[in-house]
Amino acid sequence: MAGKEATFKVTVHKVSSQKLPEVDAEFIERFGVEGGDQEKFRAEIKKNMTREASQAVDNRVKQQVLDALKKVNEIPVPSALVQQETDGMKRQAAQQFGLGEDFDVSQLPNELFEEQAKGRVQVGLLLAEVIKANELDADDEAIKAKVTELAEQYQDPDEVVSYYMGNEELKTQVKSAILEEKAVAKLLEQTNIKDVEMSYQQALAAAQQQAEQDEGAEEGEQASA
């Protein structure tokens, strides 16, 4: 039935409209603000919005830098690394679709993931070279600072920091993220940057559009298959 026109007959049983709650002490306390302090509540919202906007802008700029880096550096990539990345993407897809840990990912065709996997490997190799050439590194102090920043959005930040700093695998992931940020910053130093003024809503919408485009490339391959 894909692509076929269809007519649906429906019966409306109820029509509802949104009713916003009153911003009183009781409402504010639901968000963990003791005493229902409205000024503190507004300050917390502003801090969260500022963090979200900053992350959206940073992610969009990073993606633009990585896309440009890949475009001007068409390098051959080892097939073994591409296959490794492809297998990882298969496992991730199986998890997202709830296929279970026992699902045999070899049943998923490589063709659905290879192109994106190749791009990821290419970017990874190029970033590794930037990190090596500029002798970039991140010690435990830098890792803890990054984790502390990420933990601000949780109810008990100290517990999150302790958990991350006590887990070597998580620390390695954070270190990789820090090195990637440093490498992107180095690349930005060599780039002509054009600032564009955006509202909060526009910045988040642009970041969301970029994320959907990245996901859409893979979904488009799956649909055509």
Buried (B, 14 or more C-beta within 10 A) or exposed (E): EEEEEEEEEEEEEEEEEEEEEEEEEEBBBEEEBEEBBBEEBEEBEEEEEEBBBEBBBEBBBBBBBBBEBBEEEEEEBEEEBBBEBBBBBBBEBBEEEEBEEEBEBEEBEBEBBBBBBBBBBBBBBBBEEBBEEBEBEBEEEBBBBBBBEBBEEEEEBEEBBEEBBEEEEBBEEBBBBBBBBBBBBBBBEEBEEEEEEBEEEEBBEBBEEBBEEEEEEBEEBEEEE
